[in-house]
Structure formats: C-alpha cells, structure tokens
Amino acid sequence: MKIFVPLRAFLAAGALALVLAPASLAQSTTSTSSAARASVPAGQKTKLKGFVVSRGSDSFVVQDAVSGVQTTVLLNDRTSVKTKGGFFGGGSQQGLTAIMRGLNLEVEGRGDGTNLVAEKIRFNDSDLRTARTVEANVVPVENRVGEAEGRISETEQNAQRMSGQVDELAALSNAARGGAVAAQEQADRAVEGVRVANDRINSLDEFTPQQSINVNFRNRSAVLTPDAKKMIDEVAAYAQTAKGYLIEVTGFAYESRNKAANQRLSQQRAESVVRYLVENHNIPLRRIVTPYGLGAANPVADNTTRDGRAENRRAEIRVLVNRGLAAPHQDMNPSKVSAATPE
C-alpha cells in the first residue's frame, strides 16, 4: 500500500519527536536517550539500516528501526553519499549536509573499535524530502524552546532577587514608618519589572514576518543574477541587525508539463539563495529554515504570458523576527523590499 508524502512526513515527525523527547528534557541536543549503544570492532565491515536520531559536525547516530540499538557513524572526505535509483541504480551525489535527523538510510563501512567509519551512505530521494520537511518544522521549534528556557531561568532569578528586595523594604517600613511610602514605591517598580519580563517571555515562541522579497531567475536556470544578488545583500544586511531572526527561503517555477522538473528546479533556486547567504554573508545555518521548492505552486502572475512566466521563476525570501526580542529597525528600500504580511 502506497503512503502519501504528507503521511510519511507525519510518521517521520512522530518518530523524531519520540527520539528527541528525552534530549529536550535533559536540555541537551547531543544526547539520544538511554537506548542501547553498539560498538563496531576495528576493521570489521558492517552494514546498518535505520534512521538518524542525532547529527554532529562530522558524525551522526543511527538507530536500528527493529532492534532500537544505536551506532555512532563517523564521516570523512572519502564517504560517498548518494540517493538510490536513477539510471542503472546510480542515484545522485549528495553532500554530507543531506544527512539530517529523521532520515532513513543505509550505511556501509568499517569499525574503528568503537564507531563505524562510513564508506557508503544511501537513501531514497523521497525519504530525503520527508526528512527536510520534518527538520524545517523541528529546528525552529527547538531554537525557540531553548531561547525561552534561557529567558525563563534568567527571569526567575531576577524575580527571586526582587522578592528579596521587597521583603527587605517591608522590614524597613515596619521599623521606620517614615520609610513606608518609599518602600511601597520600590515594591511597585519591582512588580512592574516582573510583569514586563513575563510579557516578553510570553511572546518568545512567536515569530513575525518583517521583510519579504522575490528574486527572479532566467528561464530554466537556478543561477543568481547580479540584480538578485544585490537584493539578497540588502536582506542579509537587514537580518544581521535583528535579534532572534530566522530566514525562510522558498523556490518556485512556472507551470510546465514536466512537474518533476518544476519541483527540482524550484528546489535548486531555493538552495542557490541559501548558499549565497551562507558563503557571502556568513549567515549561520541555524538562522535559516531548511529551503524547500514548491514547483509551480502559488503563481504570482499569469503563466500564459511571457512576463507572467518571468515573474513566476522566483525564490521568495522572508525575514522572521522573534516578537519577544524584536527591536525597531529602519525600513529598507521600499521599491525592492516590502513589509511582510503576517500569516
């Protein structure tokens, strides 16, 4: 029985949430619960099948879907990462960044006495799209939770200190009635400070679109034009002055007969924007929502005209700012960058 992509994404998200639950409670993104860990003898050739439960800079942990045993897999420059399928089963080459939490994959390699040093990693293209969808929803939530926990801890400490000040002022008021008015005023200010802090904490998990632009591409191309780069430069400059921001990038193509080509081209356009932001403006990957291509969906102009198709060959870039940390920013050039409309 065939499982539709939305259902696959839902099941993958559920599995990833179960794996991440213990890690969140321990306030650690590197621990992967108390599941049994496997060691691979040095030189032993091993093949694993399972899904990724955590990801490091040069390693990841894969959990066997049947036994639940977890194994640490090491990556190096010789590791081959490809999708399955294609002509003669060749698949397509992928970067190490394609390996993310929730991805179902197969790993072949040799042990180093403890871990498995990966030589070949293979996975289905549909599983990669599902993992990207899950990651796009999980990472922003984790970031917001971590920021909120830090703010809550800081506010609790401030509240304790202010509570001690209130008690001290009350004692001074009892000893000297002449200081009662001053003590009450300071107590009122302390309570107001707590209220203001609580208001900010309540909005830490809310993101508001602040800026939005469309950059266009030439026909059948995912290469950024000089005009597109200039517009992206302005977005990057704005984002880097904001607090608690995220950048969301979505690619599109105009309607054609080959829907698979539309989706693939739109994904490449979104990834071109992300690559430019990272390589030319040093935007941290944690600040970028996983890019996604929507093919010919949501056209902004009529596909039956030449000008309309040119407008639909685009990537949409939105800067999302945390409401609890947002500060006023000077608007950018209104002719190219518009205020985003909240969803």
N, C-alpha and C positions, 0 to 999 in steps of 0.2 A: 504494500500500500504506500503510495507516494505522500510525503509530508510536505505541505506548502512551506515556503521560506519564512513567513511570519510565525508559523507554529514552531519551526526549527529554531528561530531566534528566541521564542518564548522558552522552549525547553533548555536551550543553552544558557539563557539568562538565569533560569531557576537553578541549574546545576552550578553555575558560577557563584550565585548568591549563597548556596549551601556551603561551598568551599570557603567563601570569604567571610562568613558569619563569625567563626572563631577568631579570625585575624582582626576583625573590626573591634571585637570585644577586648582584645589584648592591646589595641591601639598600635598595631604593627602591620605593615603591608608586606612583610617578608615572610612571616610565619604562615604555614599552610596546614594548621590543625595538628592533631595528635595521631594522624594516620601513620601506619607502619612505613618505615623508610627502607629502601633496598640499597645494598652495596654491590657494585659490579667488580669482580676480580680483575686484576691487572691483565690486560691482553685478551680477555675473553670477548669474543664477538657476540653482540646481543642485539636483538630487535624488540622494540617496545611499541605498543599501540595504546593510546589513551588520549586524555585531554590535558591541556596546560592549566595548572592551578595557580602558578605564580611566575613572574618574569623578572630577571635581573638584567644587568647591563651586558653580561656575556654568558648567561646561563638561564635555565628555566627548570621548573619542576613539573614532571608529567605524572599523572595518576592513572593507573590501570583501571579501565572502566568496569572490569569484572571483579578483580581482587581488591581494588582500592589501595594497593601498595604504591607508594610514591618513590620516584627516582629522580635524582638531580642530573641534568644533562648539561654538559659544557659545550660552548660554541667556540669556533676559531675561524681563521681565514680560509681553511680548507673545507669547511662544512658546506655541503650542497643543499640548497633549499629550493624546492620546485613544487608546483602543483601537479596533480595527476592528470592523465588524459592527454588530449592533443593527438597529432598525427604520430602513429606507432607508439602511443603512450608516452611521448616525450614530455608533455606538460610545458609550463613556462617557468623561467627562472624568477625567483623572488629574493628580496633582501632579508637580512636577519630580522629586520623590524616587522616583518609579516607574522612572526611568531608572537602571539599575544594570548592572554588568558581566555579560556573557554574554547580554544581551537583544538579540534580533533585532528590528530596527526599520527604518523608512523616515524619512528626513529631507528636508524641503524648506526652502530658504532662499536667501539671497544672500550672496556673498562680501564680505569687507572688505579684500581684498588678500592675506590670509594664511589666515584661518579662514572657516568657514561660519557665518553668523548664522542660527540656526534660526527658522523661522516656523511650521512644522507638523511634528509628530512623531507617527507612527502605528505601532502594533504589535498583534499578536494577544494576546487575553487568555490563551491557553494558553502563549504564549512568556513572558508576564509571570510566570505561576505557576512556570514552569520556572526562570526567572532568579532568582526569590525563593528557590526551593529550593536552587539552586547557591550563592547568596550566603550563605544560612543555614549552609551547611557550610564555605564557603571562609573567611569573615571570622573566625570563632573560631580556625580553624587558623592564619591569618596572625598574629593577635594573639598566640597562644601562641608561635609561632616567633620573632616579634620580641622578646618578653619573654625567651625562653630564650636567644637570641643575646646580648642585653644582659647577662644574668646570667653566661653563659659567659665573655664578654670580661672582665667585672669579676673573676671568679674566677681566670682565667688570670693577670691582673695581680697579684692577691693571692698566687697561688702562686709567681710569679716573685720577688716581694718576700720571701716567706717562705723561698724556696730560698736567696736571698742571705744571709738571716739565719742559716740553718743552716750555710752554708759559713763564715761569719764565726765562728760559735760553734765549729766544728770546728777552725779555725786557732788560736783562743784556747786550746782544750783541749790542742792539741799543744805550745803554748808554755808553758802552765802546767797541769800535771796536776791541780793542786788545783781547777781550774775545770771539770774534765771532767763531774762529776755535774750541775752547774748547766746546762752546755751541753746535755747529753742531755735534761734535763727540758724546756728550751725547745724543742728539736728535736721532742720528742714532742708538745708542745702545738701546734706548727706543723702537724705531720702530721694531728693530730686536727681542726684547723681546716679543712684541705683536705678531709678525709673528710666533715665535716658540710656543707660547701659543696656537695660533689658529690652528697650525698644530696638536698639541696634542689633542685639542678638537675635531677636525675633525675625529680622529680615536678612540674616546671613545666608539662608538657604534659597534666596530669591535672586534671580538674575534678570536684569532689564536690558533689552537691546538698546544701545546708544547710537551706533553708527552702522550704516549699511551701504555697500556699493556693489555694482555689477561691473566686471571686467569682461570684455569680449575677445573672441578668438577668430582667427581666419578659418575658412572652410576646411573641415577635416583635419584640423591642427589643434594640438594642445600646447603649443609654444607661446609663451607670453610675448606680446608686442611691447615696444618701448612705451606706448601710452598706458598699457595695462600695468607695467612695472611702476610707472610714475604714480598711478592711483594707489597701488598697493603700498608704495613708500609712505604715502600720506596716512593710510590706515595704520601702518605699523608705528609711525610716529605718534599718532593719537593713542593707540593702545598702550604704549610704553609709559604714558603719563598717567594711566588709570590704575586704580587699586582694585585687586580682586577681579581682573578681567579674564574672559575666555574669548577665543576667536573661532567662529563657526564658518566652515567653507563647504559649499555645495556646488557641484558641477552639473551642467545641462548641455543638451544638444538639440538641434531642431528635428522635427519628426521626419523619419525616412523609413524605407521598407525594412532595413536591417536593424531590428530592435536591439539585438545583442551588440552590434557595433555602436549604436547610440549610447548604450549603458557604459560600454568600455571607454569610449571617447570622453563621456562626461566625467567618469572616474579619473581619467588621466588629467583632465583640465583642473579638477579639484586638487589633485596631488601636485600639479605644477605650481599652484599658488602656495600650498603649504611648504614645498621645497624652497621657494623663493623667500618666504618669511623666515624660515629657519636659517638658510645659508647666508642671506644678505642682511638680516636684521637681528639675528641671534634670538629669535622668539623661542622660549623654552617649549618643548613638546607638550609639557603638562598644561600649557596655556592654550593648546589647540585641540578642539574637538575633532575626533577622527574624521577625515574628509570622506565624503560619500558622493557618488554620481547617481543622479536620478534620471538619466537618459533624456527623453523628450517630454518628461512630465512638467507641468506648471509653465507653459509657454507664456512669455510676456508680450508677444506680438504675433501677428498673423503669419503662419508658416507658408501660406500660398504666395507671399510676396518676397522679393529679394531682400528688401530692407528688413522685413519681419524675421526672416531666417537669420540674418546677420545679428539681430538683437537677441535671438534665442541661443546663439552659440556663445555661452557665457559661463561664468562662475560667480556665485553670489558670496560675498564676504560680510559677515556681521560681527561686530564687537559687542559682547555681552558683559555688563558690569554688575558686580555684586551690589545689591541695594544697601546692605549694611555697611559697606566700606566705600561707597561711591562718594566722590567729591566733584564739585563743578569743574567742567572743562570748557575751554574755548572752542567754539564750533570750527570745523574745518571748512574748506572751500565748498560752499553750498551748491556750486554748479556741478561738482563731481561726487560729493559725499553728502548723503541725506540722512536726517534723523530717522532711525529705525522705528517701525511701528510695533509695539509690544504685541506678542501673540495672544 
